[in-house]
Amino acid sequence: QVPCIGFDNASASEHAVDHLVELGHRRIGMVAGLSFGNDRARARRSGVERGLAKHGLPIDPGLFIEKPYSHDDGREGLAELLNNEAPPTAIMCGNDVLAMGVMFEARDRGIAIPGDLSIIGFDNLPITSQLIPALTTIEVPSVPIGVASADAIVAHLTDGSPIVSKSFPAPFVLRATTQGPR
């Protein structure tokens, strides 16, 4: 009901699922952020569910873990997902911090990334390109969003121009943490 200058979290997550399915993954899990009170976390999870449904894949509640955004919580998320009878071959994470935690836990358990497990983050934090392997992620277009938001507010305060919704693309950044399942 109010103008929004941002990007579509759900579509960005759905696109990540498309990538994983194209690689051959059929058991895709998610370590999501806490959805209570967080519309972005809910939208990212919704996009993953929408992507799975689009490809005719089951939405297994046991493969969706919600955690606060920390490395330790990402580690715990992977540990919980691995307790499944049929653990995922790929994991979409609610942000890059959770993804790094998943990567750290996988490393400590001897799980090869991407050989045994593909991982995708969300944000494109600067450090993600420096990880080994470099993290495949979704880039949050924060600079163009910030500039457009500031311009819209200044114009509104200056001459009463209406603030109009605008959506920016959230680019998929393909790096080294995804490949087809074994």
Protein Blocks (a to p, Z undefined) as FASTA:
>chain_A
ZZcddddfklmmmmmmmmmmmnopabdcdddddfehpaklmmmmmmmmmmmmmnopacdf
klpccddddfklmmmmmmmmmmpmbacfbdcdfbfklmmmmmmmmmmnopacfkloccdd
ehjpaklmmpccdddddddffklmmmmmmmmmmmmmmnopacddddddddddddfkbccd
ZZ
